[in-house]
Amino acid sequence: MSRYRIHYLKESQRSHVRNAPPVPGPVRLKMKDYQPGGTIEAATPYAAWKQLRKQEGETCPIQVGDALETDTGALLVCRYVGFEPAEWFVPEPPPAAPAPQAGSQTVPPAATQGQAPPASG
């Protein structure tokens, strides 16, 4: 049996996900749109879905947009047609500012306004 971590889609995002068209390749999920929902042991994602439908208590049934994550990190999102591969969206880091070249002196523009150029000599 596999252990799955449950990620429930926040209600504010549910209608957006339900109306989203199918995409080629893995679905990209944003972690900020999900809340943790505990874990469940099941043979397959479909068995987990079925178990959660029957259980009563804290855990809610899996709905369209909710995700299951395996111990190995594989992510599956529940869609109308079943479970599809997914991945967490990781934004690219902003481009780093170019490093100043050795020997060059950087003077802020405000410091040079209204001043005479430096004397050479």
BADREN-754350 format. One record per atom (N, C-alpha, C): x, y, z; residue number from 1. Coordinates in nm, 2 decimals. Layout:
BEGIN
((X, Y, Z), NUM) ...
// end
This chain:
BEGIN
((0.08, -0.12, 0.00), 1) ((0.00, 0.00, 0.00), 1) ((0.09, 0.12, 0.00), 1) ((0.04, 0.22, -0.06), 2) ((0.11, 0.35, -0.07), 2) ((0.05, 0.45, 0.03), 2) ((0.13, 0.54, 0.07), 3) ((0.07, 0.65, 0.16), 3) ((0.07, 0.78, 0.08), 3) ((-0.05, 0.84, 0.08), 4) ((-0.07, 0.96, 0.00), 4) ((-0.10, 1.08, 0.10), 4) ((-0.03, 1.19, 0.07), 5) ((-0.06, 1.32, 0.14), 5) ((-0.17, 1.38, 0.06), 5) ((-0.28, 1.43, 0.14), 6) ((-0.39, 1.49, 0.07), 6) ((-0.37, 1.64, 0.07), 6) ((-0.40, 1.71, -0.04), 7) ((-0.40, 1.85, -0.05), 7) ((-0.53, 1.90, -0.10), 7) ((-0.61, 1.96, -0.02), 8) ((-0.74, 2.01, -0.06), 8) ((-0.73, 2.15, -0.12), 8) ((-0.80, 2.17, -0.23), 9) ((-0.80, 2.30, -0.30), 9) ((-0.89, 2.39, -0.21), 9) ((-0.84, 2.51, -0.20), 10) ((-0.92, 2.61, -0.12), 10) ((-1.04, 2.65, -0.20), 10) ((-1.15, 2.67, -0.13), 11) ((-1.28, 2.69, -0.19), 11) ((-1.28, 2.81, -0.29), 11) ((-1.20, 2.91, -0.26), 12) ((-1.19, 3.03, -0.34), 12) ((-1.14, 3.00, -0.48), 12) ((-1.07, 2.89, -0.50), 13) ((-1.01, 2.85, -0.63), 13) ((-1.09, 2.74, -0.70), 13) ((-1.18, 2.68, -0.63), 14) ((-1.25, 2.56, -0.69), 14) ((-1.32, 2.59, -0.82), 14) ((-1.39, 2.70, -0.83), 15) ((-1.46, 2.72, -0.96), 15) ((-1.37, 2.75, -1.07), 15) ((-1.25, 2.81, -1.04), 16) ((-1.15, 2.84, -1.14), 16) ((-1.10, 2.71, -1.20), 16) ((-1.07, 2.61, -1.11), 17) ((-1.01, 2.49, -1.15), 17) ((-1.12, 2.40, -1.23), 17) ((-1.24, 2.41, -1.18), 18) ((-1.34, 2.33, -1.25), 18) ((-1.37, 2.38, -1.39), 18) ((-1.35, 2.51, -1.42), 19) ((-1.37, 2.56, -1.55), 19) ((-1.25, 2.57, -1.64), 19) ((-1.14, 2.52, -1.59), 20) ((-1.01, 2.53, -1.66), 20) ((-1.01, 2.42, -1.77), 20) ((-0.97, 2.45, -1.89), 21) ((-0.96, 2.35, -2.00), 21) ((-0.85, 2.25, -1.97), 21) ((-0.86, 2.14, -2.03), 22) ((-0.75, 2.04, -2.02), 22) ((-0.62, 2.09, -2.08), 22) ((-0.51, 2.05, -2.02), 23) ((-0.38, 2.10, -2.06), 23) ((-0.30, 1.98, -2.10), 23) ((-0.21, 2.00, -2.20), 24) ((-0.12, 1.89, -2.23), 24) ((-0.01, 1.88, -2.13), 24) ((0.03, 1.76, -2.09), 25) ((0.14, 1.75, -1.99), 25) ((0.08, 1.76, -1.85), 25) ((0.17, 1.77, -1.76), 26) ((0.13, 1.77, -1.62), 26) ((0.06, 1.91, -1.58), 26) ((-0.04, 1.90, -1.50), 27) ((-0.11, 2.02, -1.45), 27) ((-0.02, 2.09, -1.35), 27) ((-0.01, 2.22, -1.36), 28) ((0.08, 2.30, -1.27), 28) ((-0.01, 2.35, -1.16), 28) ((0.02, 2.31, -1.03), 29) ((-0.05, 2.36, -0.92), 29) ((0.03, 2.45, -0.83), 29) ((-0.04, 2.55, -0.78), 30) ((0.02, 2.65, -0.69), 30) ((0.00, 2.61, -0.54), 30) ((0.11, 2.60, -0.47), 31) ((0.09, 2.55, -0.33), 31) ((0.00, 2.65, -0.25), 31) ((0.00, 2.77, -0.28), 32) ((-0.08, 2.87, -0.20), 32) ((-0.23, 2.85, -0.22), 32) ((-0.27, 2.77, -0.32), 33) ((-0.41, 2.74, -0.35), 33) ((-0.46, 2.62, -0.27), 33) ((-0.37, 2.55, -0.20), 34) ((-0.40, 2.43, -0.13), 34) ((-0.38, 2.44, 0.02), 34) ((-0.46, 2.35, 0.09), 35) ((-0.44, 2.34, 0.23), 35) ((-0.42, 2.19, 0.26), 35) ((-0.33, 2.16, 0.36), 36) ((-0.30, 2.02, 0.39), 36) ((-0.42, 1.95, 0.45), 36) ((-0.43, 1.82, 0.41), 37) ((-0.55, 1.74, 0.46), 37) ((-0.51, 1.61, 0.52), 37) ((-0.39, 1.59, 0.57), 38) ((-0.35, 1.47, 0.63), 38) ((-0.30, 1.37, 0.53), 38) ((-0.31, 1.24, 0.57), 39) ((-0.26, 1.13, 0.49), 39) ((-0.36, 1.02, 0.49), 39) ((-0.34, 0.93, 0.39), 40) ((-0.42, 0.81, 0.37), 40) ((-0.34, 0.70, 0.31), 40) ((-0.36, 0.58, 0.35), 41) ((-0.30, 0.46, 0.29), 41) ((-0.40, 0.39, 0.20), 41) ((-0.35, 0.37, 0.08), 42) ((-0.44, 0.30, -0.02), 42) ((-0.35, 0.24, -0.13), 42) ((-0.40, 0.14, -0.20), 43) ((-0.33, 0.07, -0.30), 43) ((-0.31, 0.16, -0.42), 43) ((-0.41, 0.24, -0.46), 44) ((-0.40, 0.33, -0.57), 44) ((-0.47, 0.46, -0.54), 44) ((-0.45, 0.57, -0.62), 45) ((-0.52, 0.69, -0.59), 45) ((-0.67, 0.67, -0.60), 45) ((-0.72, 0.58, -0.68), 46) ((-0.86, 0.56, -0.69), 46) ((-0.92, 0.49, -0.57), 46) ((-0.84, 0.40, -0.51), 47) ((-0.87, 0.34, -0.38), 47) ((-0.88, 0.44, -0.27), 47) ((-0.79, 0.54, -0.27), 48) ((-0.79, 0.65, -0.17), 48) ((-0.91, 0.73, -0.19), 48) ((-0.95, 0.76, -0.32), 49) ((-1.07, 0.84, -0.34), 49) ((-1.19, 0.77, -0.29), 49) ((-1.20, 0.64, -0.31), 50) ((-1.31, 0.56, -0.27), 50) ((-1.32, 0.55, -0.12), 50) ((-1.20, 0.53, -0.05), 51) ((-1.20, 0.53, 0.09), 51) ((-1.25, 0.66, 0.16), 51) ((-1.20, 0.77, 0.10), 52) ((-1.24, 0.90, 0.16), 52) ((-1.39, 0.93, 0.14), 52) ((-1.45, 0.87, 0.03), 53) ((-1.59, 0.88, 0.01), 53) ((-1.67, 0.81, 0.12), 53) ((-1.62, 0.70, 0.17), 54) ((-1.69, 0.62, 0.27), 54) ((-1.66, 0.67, 0.41), 54) ((-1.55, 0.73, 0.44), 55) ((-1.51, 0.77, 0.57), 55) ((-1.59, 0.89, 0.62), 55) ((-1.61, 0.89, 0.75), 56) ((-1.68, 1.00, 0.82), 56) ((-1.58, 1.06, 0.92), 56) ((-1.59, 1.18, 0.94), 57) ((-1.50, 1.25, 1.04), 57) ((-1.43, 1.37, 0.98), 57) ((-1.30, 1.39, 1.02), 58) ((-1.23, 1.51, 0.98), 58) ((-1.20, 1.51, 0.83), 58) ((-1.16, 1.40, 0.77), 59) ((-1.12, 1.40, 0.63), 59) ((-1.25, 1.41, 0.54), 59) ((-1.23, 1.49, 0.44), 60) ((-1.34, 1.52, 0.34), 60) ((-1.31, 1.43, 0.22), 60) ((-1.41, 1.40, 0.15), 61) ((-1.39, 1.33, 0.02), 61) ((-1.31, 1.42, -0.08), 61) ((-1.24, 1.35, -0.16), 62) ((-1.16, 1.42, -0.26), 62) ((-1.25, 1.47, -0.37), 62) ((-1.24, 1.60, -0.41), 63) ((-1.32, 1.66, -0.51), 63) ((-1.23, 1.70, -0.63), 63) ((-1.30, 1.74, -0.74), 64) ((-1.22, 1.79, -0.85), 64) ((-1.13, 1.91, -0.81), 64) ((-1.00, 1.90, -0.84), 65) ((-0.91, 2.00, -0.81), 65) ((-0.82, 1.96, -0.69), 65) ((-0.87, 1.87, -0.60), 66) ((-0.78, 1.83, -0.49), 66) ((-0.67, 1.74, -0.54), 66) ((-0.56, 1.73, -0.47), 67) ((-0.44, 1.65, -0.51), 67) ((-0.40, 1.55, -0.41), 67) ((-0.34, 1.45, -0.46), 68) ((-0.27, 1.35, -0.38), 68) ((-0.12, 1.34, -0.41), 68) ((-0.04, 1.34, -0.31), 69) ((0.11, 1.33, -0.33), 69) ((0.16, 1.21, -0.26), 69) ((0.24, 1.13, -0.34), 70) ((0.30, 1.01, -0.29), 70) ((0.42, 1.03, -0.20), 70) ((0.47, 0.93, -0.14), 71) ((0.59, 0.94, -0.06), 71) ((0.71, 0.98, -0.14), 71) ((0.71, 0.94, -0.27), 72) ((0.82, 0.98, -0.36), 72) ((0.81, 1.12, -0.42), 72) ((0.70, 1.19, -0.39), 73) ((0.68, 1.32, -0.44), 73) ((0.60, 1.33, -0.56), 73) ((0.55, 1.22, -0.62), 74) ((0.47, 1.23, -0.74), 74) ((0.33, 1.29, -0.70), 74) ((0.29, 1.38, -0.78), 75) ((0.17, 1.46, -0.75), 75) ((0.06, 1.42, -0.85), 75) ((-0.06, 1.39, -0.81), 76) ((-0.18, 1.36, -0.89), 76) ((-0.29, 1.45, -0.85), 76) ((-0.36, 1.51, -0.96), 77) ((-0.47, 1.60, -0.93), 77) ((-0.60, 1.53, -0.98), 77) ((-0.70, 1.54, -0.90), 78) ((-0.83, 1.48, -0.93), 78) ((-0.90, 1.57, -1.04), 78) ((-0.93, 1.51, -1.15), 79) ((-1.00, 1.58, -1.26), 79) ((-1.13, 1.51, -1.28), 79) ((-1.22, 1.56, -1.37), 80) ((-1.34, 1.49, -1.41), 80) ((-1.32, 1.36, -1.46), 80) ((-1.21, 1.34, -1.53), 81) ((-1.18, 1.21, -1.60), 81) ((-1.10, 1.11, -1.52), 81) ((-1.06, 1.15, -1.39), 82) ((-0.98, 1.07, -1.31), 82) ((-0.86, 1.15, -1.25), 82) ((-0.76, 1.08, -1.22), 83) ((-0.64, 1.15, -1.17), 83) ((-0.54, 1.17, -1.28), 83) ((-0.48, 1.29, -1.29), 84) ((-0.39, 1.32, -1.39), 84) ((-0.26, 1.37, -1.32), 84) ((-0.14, 1.34, -1.39), 85) ((-0.02, 1.39, -1.33), 85) ((-0.01, 1.54, -1.31), 85) ((0.05, 1.58, -1.21), 86) ((0.06, 1.73, -1.18), 86) ((0.20, 1.76, -1.12), 86) ((0.23, 1.88, -1.11), 87) ((0.35, 1.93, -1.05), 87) ((0.33, 2.06, -0.98), 87) ((0.41, 2.09, -0.88), 88) ((0.40, 2.22, -0.81), 88) ((0.46, 2.32, -0.90), 88) ((0.39, 2.43, -0.91), 89) ((0.45, 2.55, -0.99), 89) ((0.55, 2.61, -0.90), 89) ((0.67, 2.63, -0.96), 90) ((0.78, 2.69, -0.89), 90) ((0.82, 2.81, -0.97), 90) ((0.80, 2.93, -0.92), 91) ((0.83, 3.05, -1.00), 91) ((0.98, 3.06, -1.02), 91) ((1.02, 3.11, -1.14), 92) ((1.16, 3.13, -1.17), 92) ((1.21, 3.24, -1.08), 92) ((1.34, 3.23, -1.03), 93) ((1.39, 3.34, -0.95), 93) ((1.41, 3.46, -1.04), 93) ((1.40, 3.58, -0.98), 94) ((1.43, 3.70, -1.07), 94) ((1.57, 3.70, -1.11), 94) ((1.59, 3.76, -1.23), 95) ((1.73, 3.76, -1.28), 95) ((1.82, 3.84, -1.19), 95) ((1.94, 3.78, -1.17), 96) ((2.03, 3.85, -1.08), 96) ((2.09, 3.97, -1.15), 96) ((2.11, 4.08, -1.07), 97) ((2.17, 4.20, -1.13), 97) ((2.32, 4.17, -1.17), 97) ((2.36, 4.22, -1.28), 98) ((2.50, 4.19, -1.32), 98) ((2.60, 4.24, -1.22), 98) ((2.70, 4.16, -1.19), 99) ((2.80, 4.20, -1.10), 99) ((2.89, 4.31, -1.15), 99) ((2.93, 4.41, -1.07), 100) ((3.01, 4.52, -1.12), 100) ((3.15, 4.46, -1.16), 100) ((3.20, 4.52, -1.27), 101) ((3.33, 4.47, -1.31), 101) ((3.44, 4.52, -1.22), 101) ((3.55, 4.45, -1.21), 102) ((3.66, 4.49, -1.12), 102) ((3.72, 4.62, -1.18), 102) ((3.75, 4.71, -1.08), 103) ((3.81, 4.84, -1.12), 103) ((3.71, 4.95, -1.16), 103) ((3.58, 4.91, -1.18), 104) ((3.48, 5.01, -1.21), 104) ((3.43, 5.07, -1.09), 104) ((3.40, 5.20, -1.09), 105) ((3.35, 5.26, -0.97), 105) ((3.20, 5.30, -1.00), 105) ((3.11, 5.26, -0.91), 106) ((2.97, 5.30, -0.93), 106) ((2.94, 5.42, -0.84), 106) ((2.89, 5.52, -0.91), 107) ((2.85, 5.64, -0.83), 107) ((2.70, 5.66, -0.85), 107) ((2.62, 5.67, -0.75), 108) ((2.48, 5.69, -0.76), 108) ((2.45, 5.82, -0.84), 108) ((2.35, 5.83, -0.93), 109) ((2.33, 5.95, -1.01), 109) ((2.30, 6.07, -0.92), 109) ((2.23, 6.05, -0.81), 110) ((2.20, 6.17, -0.72), 110) ((2.32, 6.23, -0.67), 110) ((2.43, 6.16, -0.65), 111) ((2.55, 6.21, -0.59), 111) ((2.62, 6.30, -0.69), 111) ((2.60, 6.28, -0.82), 112) ((2.68, 6.35, -0.92), 112) ((2.60, 6.48, -0.97), 112) ((2.48, 6.49, -0.93), 113) ((2.40, 6.61, -0.99), 113) ((2.45, 6.74, -0.93), 113) ((2.48, 6.83, -1.01), 114) ((2.52, 6.97, -0.97), 114) ((2.66, 6.98, -0.93), 114) ((2.74, 6.87, -0.95), 115) ((2.88, 6.88, -0.91), 115) ((2.96, 6.88, -1.04), 115) ((3.08, 6.94, -1.03), 116) ((3.18, 6.94, -1.14), 116) ((3.24, 6.81, -1.15), 116) ((3.28, 6.77, -1.27), 117) ((3.34, 6.64, -1.29), 117) ((3.47, 6.64, -1.21), 117) ((3.51, 6.52, -1.17), 118) ((3.63, 6.51, -1.09), 118) ((3.75, 6.55, -1.16), 118) ((3.85, 6.62, -1.09), 119) ((3.97, 6.67, -1.16), 119) ((4.06, 6.55, -1.19), 119) ((4.12, 6.55, -1.30), 120) ((4.21, 6.45, -1.34), 120) ((4.35, 6.50, -1.31), 120) ((4.43, 6.41, -1.27), 121) ((4.56, 6.46, -1.25), 121) ((4.66, 6.41, -1.17), 121) 
// end
